Amino acid sequence: MAEGYSRISDLLIITFTSHDDFLRKQAEQELDLISQDKKSIIIALLHIIKNSSNPNLRQASSTKLRNILKHLNENSLLTSLEQCQISEDIFNIMLLQIDKTTLFSLNLSLKSLLLKDKTGLVYSKLSNFVEQNINGPVTSIKACFQVIKLLFSTSTNNFSIKNYFQSLFPYLILISRNALTSLNQAFTTQNEDNIKTSIFVIKDWAECLSKILGHFKIKSPEVLKWFLENFDIPEIFLNIIFLKLSDSFISFDTNPISEDFTLMKANVLKSLNILMQYTSESKKNLIEEQGKIEKIQTLMGVDIPETPYVIICTRFIKKLIEILLEISRTTTLSEILSEPGRIFVIQSLDLCVKCCKQRIFFAYFIESYRNFIIEFIPNALTTTKDELKKIQTDPHEFVYLAFDICETQESENIKTMSAKLFETICENIDGALKFFICLIVQSFDIIFSDRLLNINSKQILDYTYDEEKVLSNYIIMLCTISYNISRREYLIQIIENLLTKYYNILVKMQSVIISSRLCLLMYFYAEHIFQNDESEFIKWIWFLINSMGLENSPQIVLIQACETFSALAQNDKIILIINSYIPEILKKLICYIKNQENKNFFEAICGFFKWYQNIPYDLVVELVQKLIDKILVLVSKLGVCKNKDILISKCWNIIKTACRLKSFNTDNRLNIEKIISPLIFLLGKQEAEIFEDYIVIVIMSIMRQNQKVSAIEWEVFSIIPELQLKQKGSLQNFLKLISYFIKYGHDTILCNLNTLFNDFSYNGISDATIKSSCLVELAARALYSKKDNKINEVYNSEGAILLQLLLISFPNYIDNALPVIISSIFARYKNPPIKESSFKIRLLCVILQCFVYNFPLTTSLLSTEIYSPNISYLKFAILEIINNFSSFKYDCDKKLMILGLSQILIQSEIPQDITNILSNIFEMLIIALSAQTSDKAFNTNKMMKNISQNNPEDFDDNETIIKESRLIYSDSNTTSLDKINKSIPCTQILTSLKDFDEISYFKNILHTLNTSNPTFIKHLITLLSEASKNHLINIITSTIITFDNSDQTKIVRKIVKAKRK
């Protein structure tokens, strides 16, 4: 055994330390061989970690153990008892004096065991170990805290974490008090080792408590109320916060004691933030429970409840503010190197934000807000050296950082938290907003007053570093509080005066940062400024436009300008102001297309088309030609440069929107189509793969607008068979395009029936040799389409939909194709086996549509073919429809089933082979109709509803088609089939049944039969069950009530855009 451990140790050392690739690979292979006996290798690794004094060997062993346990747990190869034993062994090792890296790996090993603990045995065992060892030496406390954090971060329903915490709580209180006592004694005796140990214990305690509170905040907020009623923790928090190290409340030194000291306070503040947040959010309940107010009707003006944690905040918040201001005077906040230091500042700012919202703390911020605005906030927002590097290396990230500070504030860093505090101060502290605006006016006047007199001097147009820093910070601060300023007209007037007074200087100054910040300023203020001064407003719009096209300018200006302009182009208020300038603006933007690589630029152009419909035709032609050139250049760069596919899609969106301009006539659209024809005829070629979907969308848009099919479009129709073969028989988005050809080229197709069908004998479409444009053949081939060389029922359903559409669209014209349609459906029904009921319903709907199309011909074809002894294909089809009745989910399918099967009842001669199941057919119709009468008011298919309301835009060819189709065709599961069924592109299938009243239709059939063949109908009724007879009575006596809404006045509602606060 000892020899085995020795060999494993040697191999681990080689894998961990050797620089010889060959030797290391050999060692890894031998280790893998030994590791096949998983349980033996785990025992060996645990032994090595426990007994070795070599830190490299322990680290290598713990890493190997972590990887093995991860594999075993992921594959559920360990029993609960084995998991418990391993966790016990790991915990016992953690009780020893081991290095941080090894402890970290053991921590992860325990975590993997806890995550796969389905019975809760590992949780229970570890929780017991903690209670047994938490009062031990420092190493034991350290291990226990590590395990506690794991228990709370991975808890499951099998382990009552709330009860465990309550049993653990007295130990936590005792440890913290003992550690604080030891620390104070160590400070008195100047015992360096005891100071280090005590600070370490308190740091771990504070971190552990913050993890526990974080867990309850998410999983069980009600437990936090229990904390609010406890007076031990607040006292301990206060003692920790007022601790000093070398006469300092905080230290940003990078030595271990200073870092642990800072992190200790940071975690206390983090815990306080969680409890203050809970107190604020639960204000109403807490006050009512305190009995001060019996019933609160509104929270307006209600102070936060004075819980112990609120009270201790009042005792130290002033000191915390002083510490923050002192730090800002001696340090560049965003360049604090110490990670604990950054965490402390962030948590301090977060607590200040929470306190500044409550009136009980207003006095502290009234006293200090000027210092925050003048000193702290500008310091925190100063552009760092790393950010300056991003101007060249990652300009998008530089722009994103500015948005994050001013708007999203998603990143938890010093800049965003400082911005939050500044925003909170301006919102809650009287005079803060006005003070800041006055400060900006004063600063601008100081910086620009001399330059205003020497505007033509080139030297005057350069900034000093400090001036650039001040201006950048103040503009960022202005953007952060745009919501607050926008509600005060007099403050907006001051900003307008500044921008007017210093316009010439601002736009000419040689600073890329200031130019970028000015573009950002327009993003937040454009809809508020110069509402009554169009000339001044347009000057700033042209500043943005010129910034988007500056050659050789830094990317941050161009990117920020594009971001801003894209947002403005979607703002109805802005568009109304610049409406008359749009052609001139568009002409300028067209010149930028060649060198433009920003997606927001193209989104802005697209936005213009949506708002402004009278763009001159010649301008649109020039634009489309530039976009085509741009697309071809982008296609040539695919695979070489990133995000080119996004730009291509944006270009196509503009082309699509241009084709839909209301000011265009048919000739205009056809001319646009000719211009883009070089791209259209790339269909099927490799270079067009990325934008084939967009070509289809544009063609459909033009077709729908013109209500006819052009010569170019017929050429596209002729290559659809080749495109289908390329897609392994699938039609995908071409199915919707085919439906447009059927709709708008209906008469042309009838003049050339070879387009509809050819005479061919059907033996199953299994090869890829057919290249005819015959629609029936396209559909039949799609029934066998593949994905990854496997039959795919999502794709196969396209063929069934197309066949159904043909039967609806060409009544009396495809009798000769009916044998092919029926045989192809049944061939696919039999083989390969159908997995999803949704696809089965699509095939059965084709047979039902054949019944409706020509019942005598369909039944004669089905009756002559035998499915199995004594069962014809006709009987088999009807039995399948009956057996799958519950799978007819959609309203149009249910209506078709009722209409199709009802054809049997109205025939003068019923086929002999189904006479013995007539009663089953009749009863099923009654059940289906009964369901329709009860659900009719509630279960209307969404698409049917849209069509009945004449809402064609819901079937429009917009960008969502591409996204939806890619989702639909991404896999082959039931969900995908349901999606394609719900989004049937052939709206004719639905419109053909929208006016069909199945209840009235069936009642008419009964009335006719009762007159012409009463014996027959009475016989069918006698065979019904009692329940079905009652359903039949309900159907006969039911009445459809329609509501006429035609006289209702339409109310135009303004779309209100939410403003960020």
MOLINKA-V72815 format. One record per helix or strand of 3 or more residues. SS is the DSSP state (@ for helix, = for strand). FROM is the first residue (numbers start at 1). TO is the last residue. If there is no record, write none. Layout:
ss = (SS | SS)
from = (FROM | FROM)
to = (TO | TO)
This chain:
ss = (@ | @ | @ | @ | @ | @ | @ | @ | @ | @ | @ | @ | @ | @ | @ | @ | @ | @ | @ | @ | @ | @ | @ | @ | @ | @ | @ | @ | @ | @ | @ | @ | @ | @ | @ | @ | @ | @ | @ | @ | @ | @ | @ | @ | @ | = | @ | @ | @ | @ | @ | @ | @ | @ | @ | @ | @ | @)
from = (2 | 21 | 38 | 55 | 80 | 100 | 121 | 138 | 161 | 192 | 222 | 232 | 256 | 283 | 308 | 333 | 339 | 359 | 385 | 395 | 414 | 432 | 459 | 465 | 482 | 489 | 503 | 512 | 534 | 555 | 572 | 599 | 617 | 644 | 666 | 686 | 711 | 734 | 746 | 753 | 775 | 793 | 815 | 837 | 855 | 866 | 873 | 885 | 891 | 912 | 942 | 952 | 959 | 974 | 987 | 998 | 1014 | 1026)
to = (17 | 34 | 51 | 74 | 94 | 115 | 133 | 153 | 189 | 219 | 228 | 241 | 281 | 290 | 330 | 335 | 356 | 381 | 393 | 408 | 428 | 453 | 461 | 480 | 486 | 501 | 508 | 525 | 548 | 568 | 595 | 611 | 636 | 659 | 680 | 706 | 726 | 744 | 751 | 755 | 782 | 809 | 830 | 853 | 864 | 868 | 883 | 887 | 905 | 935 | 948 | 955 | 968 | 982 | 991 | 1012 | 1022 | 1037)
